[in-house]
């Protein structure tokens, strides 16, 4: 569901531009409003939706769950720590979904600076730094190579 901007609600603050990982949110130099320069390249992370203080960014729903004539409303509720989605079908039905912005409490994830450095041989493994520890497993499953038979 690519994003789009309600120009009448956008104040041109640029938070969406700063946060967009695919660099497709830009500020129009004439109107000083945000816009999505390439909707087809949207990663659908909705970071811009979550960070817009004016709630000026919305999404277009895909036809498989929100057919023609629908409406999708996204609301970031920082006080609840959630993002809410409301889908209004053309027959009038409304479905609402709420998802947490975070799944952990602020400050519960240790900074990488507090962790011991990974061993020197870690560079030759597919593991990310401290991955088994975070997943609470001794090791990750691996695929057998042709040499291992």
N, C-alpha and C positions, 0 to 999 in steps of 0.2 A: 504494500500500500504506500505509494510514494506520497511525500508531503507536499503541501501547498500553503501559501500564506494569505490570510485575510488582510488585505492592504489597509483597510480602515481601522484595524485593531493594532497593527504593527507600529511601534514607535521608533524603529530603526536602531535599537540599542546594540545589536550585533552579537548578542550572546549565542544565537544559533550559528552564526558564522564561525565564532571561536570554537564551538564545540563539535561541529560537523566533521566526522572522521573521513568522509569521502570528499570534502571540500566542494560541495555543490550548493551550499547556501551562501548567497552573496547579498550585498546591499546595493540597491539601484542608486547610481550616483546622482540621478536627477530627482527622483522621488524620495530618496532616503528611507526606503522600505526594503525589507528582506524579500528575497525570492529564491526559488529553487531553479538553478540554471539548467539542470539535467535530471528531470524526474526519473527517467529510465535507469539512471545510475545510483539511485537511492538504495542504501544498504538496508533500509527499514529498521534501523536501530532506534529511531524516534528520540534520539538525544535532543534534537532541536525542539521537539514537542515538549519534552520533559523540562528543558531549561528556559523556554520562553516565558518571561514574567507576565506578559500580556495575554497569554493563551491565544496568540494570533496564528499559530501553526496547527494545521489539521491534516488529515490523511484521506485519501480516496480509497474506499474499500474495493476489494476484488469481487468480481461477480459470483464467485463460488460460495461466498458466505453473505454477501450484501448485494443482492441483485439490483439492476437498474431502477432508479427511483428511490434509492436508499439515502440514509444520512449517517455519517460516522462522526461522533464527537469525542475528542480526547481531552481529558482534564488532568493536569498535574496538581495533586493535592499535597503540598509539602507538609502541612500540619498533620496529615494522616500518614505521611510517608508512602503514598500510593499514587499510581496512575490509573485512572478510571476510563473505561471505554463505554460509550453508549451507541448502540446500533439501532437505528429506526428503519424498519422494513417498510416498503411502500404500502403494505396492507395495514399499517398502523402498529404492528407489534414492536415492542421495544425490548432489547436485551442489553443488560449491563454487566460489565466485567471489571474487576478491580485486581490489580497486581501490585505487590510491594515494589517500591523503588529500589530498596536494598533487602537482602535476605539476612544480613548480619547487622549487629548494632555498631554504630560509629565507634571506632577505636579498638574493636576486637580483633582486627587483622593486624598482625605485627608488621612493622616496617621491615623491608628487606635488609636495611642497615643493622637490624638487631639480630639477624640470623647469621650463623657461622658460614664462612665461604664454602662453596661446594668443592668436593675433592677434584684434584687435577684431571683424573680420568673421566670426569663427568662430561667433558666436551665430546667424547666419542660415543655417548649414549643418546637415545632419542628423548630422554626425560628432561622435563623442565626443572629448574632449580627447586629443590625440596619438594618435588611433586609427590612421591610416596607418602611423605610426612603429612602433607595437607589432605591427601585422600585417605589417610589412616590405613594404609596397606603396607606390607613388607616390600612388595615389588609389583610392577605392572605386568600384565600378560603380554607375551611377545609371540610373534608368528615365527614358525620354523622356516628357515631358508632352504633353498634347494640343496645346499651343502650339508645341512643337518639331517636331511632325508625325511 
